Amino acid sequence: MQKVAVIGLGSMGMGIAQSCLRGGLQTHGFDTRPEAVERFAVEGGAPGTLDEVAGAIDTAIIVVLNAQQTEAVLTSLAPQMKAGASVIACVTMPPEFARTMAALCAEHELNYLDAPISGGSIKAAAGQLSIMASGAPEAFAATEPVLDAISEKVFHLGDAPGAGSAMKAVNQLLAGVHIATMAEAMTFGISQGIEPETFMEVIPNCAGSSWMLENRGPHIVNGDYTPHSQINIWPKDLGIVLEIAKAAGFPAPITSVALERYMEAVKMGLGTEDDAAVAKVYAEDADLKLPGTS
C-alpha cells in the first residue's frame, strides 16, 4: 500500500485526498486550517504530523495556493523524504518555476512530476481530474497508483518538467477568458430583455456555448456564488499567463482585459465568491439586476 501525503486541503486538495482514500492508499492530509485536517481525519485520513510521517511517505501531492507556497513546502519537506519517493506538484506555476522545483527535489533524489490539474472541486472529489503532466518516466511509473486514484485522464506531455505547467497556462487562459465572456454575454442578454434562464436554455444548444458557460452559468441563474472556484484564483492564474506571454514576446490582449474584470471583482469584495460572480462587475457597470441580488 502506497503512503500518500496531500498537502493543502482546500476545495481541490480535499477531493484529491478523498479520492486517494477510495483508491486504497494510506493517505495523510495536511493544511494550515486545523478544521480541514480534522474533517479529513474523521473521513479516514491517517494520523500523524507531517514531520512525523515525512520520512515514510511514498508520494507527496502538493495542492497549495501558489508557487511561493509550493517552494516553502518543498524546501522543508524534500530533505525529510526518503530517496526514491515522489512529489506530484499540482499548483499552477510558471514553467521555469516548475523546473526549479524539480531541481530542488533532484538534490534529494526525489521524483518530481510537474502535474497541474483541471476539472474543479466536483471532479476532484470524484477522482476524475484531468492532469497535464511532464516528468521523467520513472516519476510517472512511481506515481501511477496515485494518478489512477485521482484522475480520469493523464496527459503525458514529455520527460522535462515545465511542459505540464505550460499547458496549464494555455488552459487557464481559455478558462479565465471563457468565464468572463460568459458573464459579459449573460449580462448583455439581460440588457436586451433576455432572462438568464432563457439564456441557459438556448445558448448551450448553440455554437456560442463552452464548457465554462454550461458549468458556471447556472450559478448566476440560481444566484448561488458558493465558491467551487474562487474569483481570487484568476488574478493569480491570468497573471502567470501574462508573465509567461511577456517573457515570450507574445501579446495577449484578451487575457489582459479578462484579468481587469477579475481584479475589479476583487476590489468589489467578491474575491472569495465563486468565479461566476465576475458577472456582478458587468451588472454593476450597466446598472442591471442579477438573480438573487437586491
C-alpha positions as CSV (number, residue, x, y, z in Angstrom):
1,M,0.0,0.0,0.0
2,Q,1.4,3.4,-1.0
3,K,1.6,6.0,1.7
4,V,0.5,9.4,0.4
5,A,0.5,12.9,1.9
6,V,-1.8,15.5,0.5
7,I,-0.6,19.0,1.4
8,G,-3.4,21.5,1.0
9,L,-6.9,20.5,1.8
10,G,-8.8,23.2,0.0
11,S,-11.6,22.5,-2.4
12,M,-9.3,20.6,-4.8
13,G,-6.9,19.1,-2.3
14,M,-9.7,17.7,-0.1
15,G,-11.2,16.0,-3.1
16,I,-7.9,14.6,-4.1
17,A,-7.3,13.3,-0.6
18,Q,-10.7,11.6,-0.6
19,S,-10.1,10.0,-3.9
20,C,-6.7,8.6,-2.7
21,L,-8.6,7.0,0.3
22,R,-11.1,5.5,-2.1
23,G,-8.3,4.2,-4.2
24,G,-6.9,2.2,-1.3
25,L,-4.0,4.4,-0.5
26,Q,-2.9,5.2,3.1
27,T,-3.5,8.9,3.0
28,H,-2.4,11.7,5.3
29,G,-3.9,15.2,4.9
30,F,-2.3,18.4,5.9
31,D,-3.5,22.0,5.9
32,T,-2.9,25.3,7.8
33,R,-6.5,25.1,8.9
34,P,-7.0,22.6,11.7
35,E,-10.7,22.2,10.9
36,A,-9.8,20.8,7.4
37,V,-7.3,18.4,8.9
38,E,-9.8,17.2,11.5
39,R,-12.5,16.8,8.8
40,F,-10.3,14.6,6.7
41,A,-9.2,12.6,9.8
42,V,-12.9,11.8,10.5
43,E,-13.3,10.6,6.9
44,G,-10.4,8.1,7.4
45,G,-7.2,10.1,7.0
46,A,-4.1,8.6,8.5
47,P,-2.8,10.1,11.8
48,G,0.5,11.9,12.4
49,T,2.0,15.3,11.8
50,L,3.8,16.0,8.5
51,D,7.2,16.0,10.3
52,E,6.4,12.6,11.8
53,V,5.4,10.9,8.6
54,A,7.6,12.7,6.0
55,G,10.3,10.0,6.0
56,A,7.8,7.2,5.4
57,I,5.6,8.6,2.6
58,D,6.0,7.4,-0.9
59,T,4.3,10.3,-2.6
60,A,3.6,13.9,-1.6
61,I,0.8,15.7,-3.5
62,I,1.2,19.5,-3.3
63,V,-2.1,21.3,-3.7
64,V,-1.4,24.6,-2.1
65,L,-2.4,28.1,-3.4
66,N,0.6,29.2,-5.4
67,A,4.2,28.8,-6.4
68,Q,5.6,30.5,-3.4
69,Q,3.7,28.2,-1.0
70,T,4.9,25.2,-3.1
71,E,8.5,26.3,-2.6
72,A,8.0,26.8,1.1
73,V,6.5,23.3,1.4
74,L,9.2,21.6,-0.6
75,T,12.1,23.4,1.0
76,S,11.0,22.0,4.3
77,L,9.6,18.6,3.1
78,A,12.1,17.4,0.5
79,P,15.0,16.9,2.9
80,Q,12.9,14.8,5.1
81,M,11.6,12.4,2.4
82,K,13.3,9.1,1.6
83,A,15.3,8.8,-1.6
84,G,13.2,7.5,-4.4
85,A,10.0,9.0,-3.1
86,S,7.9,11.2,-5.4
87,V,6.4,14.7,-5.5
88,I,3.3,15.5,-7.6
89,A,3.1,19.3,-7.9
90,C,-0.5,20.3,-8.9
91,V,-0.2,24.1,-8.5
92,T,-0.4,26.5,-11.4
93,M,3.0,28.0,-11.8
94,P,5.4,29.3,-14.5
95,P,7.2,26.6,-16.3
96,E,10.6,27.9,-15.2
97,F,9.5,27.8,-11.6
98,A,8.4,24.1,-12.1
99,R,11.9,23.3,-13.4
100,T,13.4,25.0,-10.3
101,M,11.2,22.8,-8.0
102,A,12.2,19.7,-10.0
103,A,15.9,20.6,-9.4
104,L,15.2,21.1,-5.7
105,C,13.7,17.6,-5.5
106,A,16.5,16.1,-7.5
107,E,19.0,17.3,-5.0
108,H,17.3,14.9,-2.5
109,E,16.9,12.1,-5.0
110,L,13.1,12.5,-5.3
111,N,11.0,12.0,-8.4
112,Y,9.2,15.2,-9.5
113,L,6.0,15.3,-11.6
114,D,5.0,18.7,-13.0
115,A,1.3,17.9,-12.9
116,P,-1.2,20.8,-12.9
117,I,-4.8,19.7,-12.7
118,S,-8.1,20.7,-14.2
119,G,-11.7,19.7,-13.6
120,G,-12.8,21.6,-10.5
121,S,-13.7,20.5,-7.0
122,I,-16.5,18.2,-8.1
123,K,-14.3,16.1,-10.4
124,A,-11.5,16.2,-7.7
125,A,-13.9,14.6,-5.2
126,A,-14.9,12.0,-7.8
127,G,-11.4,11.1,-8.8
128,Q,-12.0,12.4,-12.3
129,L,-9.4,15.1,-12.8
130,S,-7.5,15.8,-16.0
131,I,-3.8,16.0,-15.3
132,M,-1.4,17.8,-17.6
133,A,1.9,16.1,-16.6
134,S,5.5,16.1,-17.5
135,G,8.5,14.4,-15.9
136,A,10.8,11.5,-16.1
137,P,9.4,8.1,-17.0
138,E,10.3,6.8,-13.5
139,A,8.2,9.6,-12.0
140,F,5.2,8.5,-14.0
141,A,5.8,4.9,-13.1
142,A,6.3,5.6,-9.3
143,T,3.1,7.6,-9.0
144,E,0.9,5.5,-11.2
145,P,-1.3,4.2,-8.3
146,V,-1.9,7.8,-7.2
147,L,-2.6,9.1,-10.6
148,D,-5.1,6.3,-11.2
149,A,-6.9,7.2,-8.0
150,I,-7.3,10.9,-8.6
151,S,-7.7,11.2,-12.4
152,E,-9.8,10.4,-15.3
153,K,-7.2,11.3,-17.8
154,V,-3.4,11.9,-17.5
155,F,-1.8,13.6,-20.4
156,H,1.9,12.7,-20.8
157,L,3.5,15.9,-22.1
158,G,7.1,14.9,-22.1
159,D,10.1,14.0,-19.9
160,A,11.0,17.5,-18.9
161,P,9.3,19.4,-16.0
162,G,7.8,22.6,-17.2
163,A,5.8,21.2,-20.1
164,G,2.8,20.5,-17.8
165,S,2.8,24.0,-16.4
166,A,3.0,25.5,-19.9
167,M,-0.1,23.5,-21.0
168,K,-1.9,24.5,-17.8
169,A,-1.2,28.2,-18.6
170,V,-2.8,27.7,-22.0
171,N,-5.8,26.0,-20.3
172,Q,-6.2,28.8,-17.8
173,L,-6.0,31.5,-20.5
174,L,-9.1,29.9,-22.1
175,A,-10.9,29.1,-18.9
176,G,-10.5,32.5,-17.4
177,V,-11.5,34.3,-20.6
178,H,-14.5,31.9,-21.1
179,I,-15.9,32.6,-17.6
180,A,-15.5,36.4,-18.1
181,T,-17.0,36.2,-21.6
182,M,-19.9,34.1,-20.3
183,A,-20.6,36.7,-17.7
184,E,-20.4,39.5,-20.3
185,A,-22.8,37.6,-22.6
186,M,-25.3,36.8,-20.0
187,T,-25.5,40.4,-18.6
188,F,-25.6,41.7,-22.2
189,G,-28.6,39.4,-22.7
190,I,-30.3,40.9,-19.6
191,S,-29.8,44.4,-21.0
192,Q,-31.7,43.1,-24.0
193,G,-34.6,41.7,-22.0
194,I,-33.3,38.1,-22.1
195,E,-33.8,36.3,-18.8
196,P,-30.8,34.3,-17.5
197,E,-32.9,31.2,-17.5
198,T,-33.7,31.7,-21.2
199,F,-30.1,32.3,-21.9
200,M,-29.1,29.0,-20.3
201,E,-31.9,27.2,-22.2
202,V,-30.8,28.5,-25.6
203,I,-27.0,29.1,-25.7
204,P,-25.8,25.7,-24.5
205,N,-27.5,24.3,-27.7
206,C,-25.9,26.8,-29.9
207,A,-22.4,27.4,-31.3
208,G,-21.6,30.1,-28.8
209,S,-21.5,27.7,-25.9
210,S,-18.5,26.5,-23.9
211,W,-17.8,24.1,-21.0
212,M,-17.3,27.0,-18.7
213,L,-20.6,28.6,-19.8
214,E,-22.5,25.5,-19.2
215,N,-20.8,24.9,-15.8
216,R,-20.8,28.4,-14.4
217,G,-24.0,29.9,-16.0
218,P,-26.3,28.0,-13.6
219,H,-24.6,29.6,-10.7
220,I,-25.7,33.0,-11.9
221,V,-29.2,31.8,-12.7
222,N,-29.6,30.4,-9.2
223,G,-27.9,33.4,-7.6
224,D,-25.6,31.0,-5.8
225,Y,-22.0,32.0,-5.6
226,T,-20.8,29.4,-3.1
227,P,-17.2,29.0,-4.2
228,H,-16.3,25.9,-6.2
229,S,-13.5,28.1,-7.8
230,Q,-12.9,31.5,-6.3
231,I,-12.6,34.8,-8.0
232,N,-9.2,35.1,-6.2
233,I,-7.7,32.4,-8.3
234,W,-7.9,34.4,-11.6
235,P,-5.7,37.4,-10.8
236,K,-3.0,34.8,-9.9
237,D,-3.5,32.4,-12.8
238,L,-4.1,35.0,-15.5
239,G,-1.2,37.0,-14.1
240,I,1.0,33.9,-14.6
241,V,-0.3,33.6,-18.2
242,L,0.7,37.2,-18.9
243,E,4.1,36.8,-17.2
244,I,4.8,33.8,-19.5
245,A,3.5,35.7,-22.5
246,K,5.6,38.7,-21.8
247,A,8.7,36.6,-21.5
248,A,7.9,35.1,-24.9
249,G,7.2,38.4,-26.5
250,F,3.6,37.3,-27.1
251,P,0.8,39.8,-27.0
252,A,-2.3,38.5,-25.1
253,P,-4.8,41.5,-25.1
254,I,-7.9,39.4,-24.5
255,T,-6.4,37.9,-21.4
256,S,-5.4,41.3,-20.2
257,V,-9.0,42.6,-20.4
258,A,-10.3,39.5,-18.6
259,L,-7.8,40.0,-15.9
260,E,-9.0,43.5,-15.4
261,R,-12.5,42.2,-14.8
262,Y,-11.4,39.8,-12.1
263,M,-9.3,42.5,-10.4
264,E,-12.3,44.7,-10.4
265,A,-14.4,41.9,-8.8
266,V,-11.7,41.6,-6.1
267,K,-11.9,45.4,-5.4
268,M,-15.7,45.0,-5.0
269,G,-15.1,42.4,-2.2
270,L,-16.0,39.4,-4.3
271,G,-12.7,37.6,-4.1
272,T,-13.9,34.6,-2.0
273,E,-17.1,34.1,-4.1
274,D,-17.4,31.7,-6.9
275,D,-15.7,32.9,-10.1
276,A,-19.1,33.2,-11.8
277,A,-19.5,36.3,-9.6
278,V,-17.5,38.2,-12.1
279,A,-20.9,38.8,-13.7
280,K,-21.6,41.2,-10.8
281,V,-18.9,43.5,-12.2
282,Y,-20.8,43.8,-15.5
283,A,-24.1,44.1,-13.8
284,E,-22.8,46.9,-11.6
285,D,-21.3,48.8,-14.6
286,A,-24.6,48.6,-16.5
287,D,-26.9,49.0,-13.5
288,L,-28.5,45.6,-14.1
289,K,-30.0,43.2,-11.6
290,L,-28.9,39.6,-11.4
291,P,-31.0,36.8,-10.0
292,G,-30.8,36.6,-6.2
293,T,-29.5,40.2,-5.7
294,S,-31.3,43.0,-4.1
